[in-house]
Amino acid sequence: MTRRFQNIIIGAGHNGLACAAYLSRAGQSVLVLEASDVIGGAARNRDLAPGVTVSPGAHLLHAMPADLMRELNLSEHDLSLAATDLNTVSLAVNGEAITFDGDTVTGSAVSDADKAAYVRFNKDMHRFTKALGPALEKLAPEIAIETWKQRLDLMGLGWSIRKLGRYHMREFLRIIGMNFYDLLDEYFENPQMKAAIAMDALWGGEWGARSMGSVLTYLYRMAGYARNGDVGIAQPKGGMGAVSAAIAKAAKAAGTDIRTGARVKQILVENDHAVGVELETGERIEADRVISNADPKQTFMKLVSPDHLDTGFVRQIKNLRARGKAGKLHLVLSSAPKFKGVDTVNLGSRMIIAPTMDEIELAFNPSKYKKYPTAPVLEIIMPSVNDESIASDGRHLLSAVVQYLPYDDTPDEEANRTAFLETVLDQLERYAPDIRKQIIEAELLTPRDIEREFGMTGGHWHHVELVFETFLFNRPIPALSRHTSPITDLYLCGAGCHPGGNVMGIAGRNAAQLILKGGK
Ligand SMILES: Cc1cc2nc3c(=O)[nH]c(=O)nc-3n(C[C@H](O)[C@H](O)[C@H](O)COP(=O)(O)OP(=O)(O)OC[C@H]3O[C@@H](n4cnc5c(N)ncnc54)[C@H](O)[C@@H]3O)c2cc1C
């Protein structure tokens, strides 16, 4: 008979593992059940070719709180960073690259006015991030104001905005619902510079610079930099899988059991209480509570029988937007590529292909109609430049997030993927003319491939779209905003919860802390 646990966590994504680590450290028994043979969810490693390790999902670490890394002793569990504070370089076809390094922006086409505006812009955004940031680390405040605690939580958010002072508070309230396109036009002249900054509001989502609320998602990104202890945009040694491996080690050291290759088929519910799970093999395991790291759609539309949920709730879950638009390109190269305007130092930085904000919109538009863009937007890194363990024998790995791809479930999916790979390589070639000759191996993952590999509904890296209407107490829906659910003893702990996606472990930590306080 299988041992009974206090907690079963469905999924060994980094959030599930973080949740497990915090619960185990508090003395609770925890069993993590992972469908895949590998832990880490979208923060994992695998071999792309013999001697070449790829991070097929997330490839950069920029949002994990420094205190979480300290609390879980991740450095003692073998996590180290191969590179920190990466510059961002916006590539140009004519070689006029623009480099962002802290508050400094350089490039022959960047005016003095834009250089000064960038300092001012960063100062303003840091100020607003400071006001919003704390709310993105704690449990979402409740809007049902019935107790003093609820009142104080909500007042805390209001107070941090009020503290901005009259002028900046008004400015914050003016811009927070705005689209980033218009805001960037208020600050800058250079179109390429605006596009590079804009993309930091857009990676991973189904939205463009002109979409309402894109200022908010930029501040969301900035809040990650503010809490990560000055590591900026970092590259973990050995790949992003090393982050999940370190969290798993912390959890195991505290007593967590982790089983891979163990797909949960259903969550067992009796008298409106979660009482355990049934695996695909038919094995049933009991627990005091079940915590799902799977996305909300999967949790409530596949793992829980609709008989246990009311129709209004099911309708809201069904209508949640989970249409991932990010794909991933991986190239094994015979030698280091040459990008126009990029020196060997910046080859290890983050490189962006996004010539103008209008071209971002043009790349986004076809995906709305299930079509592929002709000039995709890319975030490129060369992990093997900063970390020799990534590729052996002088080879290099190129890893790129590719926006905006449709979720292709047509009969032509395979042919479309092959054709689109050529489109992406054509785009790269404009910036690195010899790159095709260096390719030994190429892989392109579409959102549908991402769904297959990581189990994320729609291949969406935030599990549920991260927009104004799914923020804070509305994430993913009001009834699920504080990790609890309509089924007693069933909790959520993944990216679909507040505060959202990216590799940061906050949802996992918050879920554990709530449970340790009695689940309220
Ligand atoms: C292509 C791509 C690029 C990205 N780039 C970055 C980046 O550079 N930086 C960054 O910070 N973020 C990035 N992200 C986002 C980030 O990876 C995710 O937001 C984050 O990993 C989500 O973590 P999670 O633990 O909440 O969920 P997941 O990683 O989705 O983990 C959920 C786990 O649950 C398991 N599971 C699901 N269903 C079941 C079941 N029925 N039974 C058992 N197990 C189950 C899954 O197999 C998975 O392991 C990227 C994502 C993608 C896809």
The ligand as an SDF file (V2000), in Angstrom:
LIG
                    3D

 53 58  0  0  0  0  0  0  0  0999 V2000
    9.7520   28.7600  -24.7010 C   0  0  0  0  0  0  0  0  0  0  0  0
    9.7360   29.3760  -23.3270 C   0  0  0  0  0  0  0  0  0  0  0  0
   10.6880   30.3160  -22.9800 C   0  0  0  0  0  0  0  0  0  0  0  0
   10.6680   30.9140  -21.7170 C   0  0  0  0  0  0  0  0  0  0  0  0
   11.6600   31.7910  -21.3650 N   0  0  0  0  0  0  0  0  0  0  0  0
   11.7250   32.2340  -20.0910 C   0  0  0  0  0  0  0  0  0  0  0  0
   12.8880   32.9070  -19.6300 C   0  0  0  0  0  0  0  0  0  0  0  0
   13.8760   33.0810  -20.3600 O   0  0  0  0  0  0  0  0  0  0  0  0
   12.9020   33.3330  -18.3300 N   0  0  0  0  0  0  0  0  0  0  0  0
   11.8590   33.0970  -17.4790 C   0  0  0  0  0  0  0  0  0  0  0  0
   11.9260   33.5040  -16.3110 O   0  0  0  0  0  0  0  0  0  0  0  0
   10.7500   32.4260  -17.8970 N   0  0  0  0  0  0  0  0  0  0  0  0
   10.6820   31.9700  -19.1580 C   0  0  0  0  0  0  0  0  0  0  0  0
    9.6220   31.1970  -19.5550 N   0  0  0  0  0  0  0  0  0  0  0  0
    8.4710   31.0290  -18.6350 C   0  0  0  0  0  0  0  0  0  0  0  0
    8.7370   29.9970  -17.5310 C   0  0  0  0  0  0  0  0  0  0  0  0
    9.4550   28.9120  -18.0440 O   0  0  0  0  0  0  0  0  0  0  0  0
    7.4130   29.4970  -16.9350 C   0  0  0  0  0  0  0  0  0  0  0  0
    6.5630   30.5700  -16.6200 O   0  0  0  0  0  0  0  0  0  0  0  0
    7.6640   28.6870  -15.6790 C   0  0  0  0  0  0  0  0  0  0  0  0
    8.6390   27.6910  -15.9290 O   0  0  0  0  0  0  0  0  0  0  0  0
    6.3870   28.0590  -15.1520 C   0  0  0  0  0  0  0  0  0  0  0  0
    6.7270   27.2850  -14.0300 O   0  0  0  0  0  0  0  0  0  0  0  0
    5.6700   26.4100  -13.2130 P   0  0  0  0  0  0  0  0  0  0  0  0
    6.4330   25.6010  -12.2470 O   0  0  0  0  0  0  0  0  0  0  0  0
    4.6070   27.2850  -12.6920 O   0  0  0  0  0  0  0  0  0  0  0  0
    4.9640   25.4770  -14.2990 O   0  0  0  0  0  0  0  0  0  0  0  0
    5.5560   24.4370  -15.3500 P   0  0  0  0  0  0  0  0  0  0  0  0
    6.9700   24.7250  -15.6210 O   0  0  0  0  0  0  0  0  0  0  0  0
    4.6060   24.4340  -16.4900 O   0  0  0  0  0  0  0  0  0  0  0  0
    5.4810   23.0380  -14.5860 O   0  0  0  0  0  0  0  0  0  0  0  0
    4.2870   22.3080  -14.4480 C   0  0  0  0  0  0  0  0  0  0  0  0
    4.6620   20.8500  -14.2780 C   0  0  0  0  0  0  0  0  0  0  0  0
    3.4860   20.0860  -14.0540 O   0  0  0  0  0  0  0  0  0  0  0  0
    3.6170   18.8710  -14.7540 C   0  0  0  0  0  0  0  0  0  0  0  0
    2.2860   18.3070  -14.9610 N   0  0  0  0  0  0  0  0  0  0  0  0
    1.2730   18.8590  -15.6890 C   0  0  0  0  0  0  0  0  0  0  0  0
    0.2120   18.0470  -15.6690 N   0  0  0  0  0  0  0  0  0  0  0  0
    0.5360   16.9740  -14.9080 C   0  0  0  0  0  0  0  0  0  0  0  0
   -0.1580   15.7820  -14.5230 C   0  0  0  0  0  0  0  0  0  0  0  0
   -1.4250   15.5490  -14.9310 N   0  0  0  0  0  0  0  0  0  0  0  0
    0.4760   14.8890  -13.7330 N   0  0  0  0  0  0  0  0  0  0  0  0
    1.7480   15.1220  -13.2920 C   0  0  0  0  0  0  0  0  0  0  0  0
    2.4560   16.2180  -13.6700 N   0  0  0  0  0  0  0  0  0  0  0  0
    1.8520   17.1260  -14.4560 C   0  0  0  0  0  0  0  0  0  0  0  0
    4.2980   19.2680  -16.0430 C   0  0  0  0  0  0  0  0  0  0  0  0
    4.8830   18.1570  -16.6900 O   0  0  0  0  0  0  0  0  0  0  0  0
    5.3240   20.2690  -15.5210 C   0  0  0  0  0  0  0  0  0  0  0  0
    6.5280   19.6330  -15.1610 O   0  0  0  0  0  0  0  0  0  0  0  0
    9.6500   30.5620  -20.7930 C   0  0  0  0  0  0  0  0  0  0  0  0
    8.7080   29.5910  -21.1330 C   0  0  0  0  0  0  0  0  0  0  0  0
    8.7480   28.9850  -22.3780 C   0  0  0  0  0  0  0  0  0  0  0  0
    7.7430   27.9180  -22.7080 C   0  0  0  0  0  0  0  0  0  0  0  0
  1  2  1  0
  2  3  1  0
  2 52  2  0
  3  4  2  0
  4  5  1  0
  4 50  1  0
  5  6  2  0
  6  7  1  0
  6 13  1  0
  7  8  2  0
  7  9  1  0
  9 10  1  0
 10 11  2  0
 10 12  1  0
 12 13  2  0
 13 14  1  0
 14 15  1  0
 14 50  1  0
 15 16  1  0
 16 17  1  0
 16 18  1  0
 18 19  1  0
 18 20  1  0
 20 21  1  0
 20 22  1  0
 22 23  1  0
 23 24  1  0
 24 25  2  0
 24 26  1  0
 24 27  1  0
 27 28  1  0
 28 29  2  0
 28 30  1  0
 28 31  1  0
 31 32  1  0
 32 33  1  0
 33 34  1  0
 33 48  1  0
 34 35  1  0
 35 36  1  0
 35 46  1  0
 36 37  1  0
 36 45  1  0
 37 38  2  0
 38 39  1  0
 39 40  1  0
 39 45  2  0
 40 41  1  0
 40 42  2  0
 42 43  1  0
 43 44  2  0
 44 45  1  0
 46 47  1  0
 46 48  1  0
 48 49  1  0
 50 51  2  0
 51 52  1  0
 52 53  1  0
M  END
$$$$
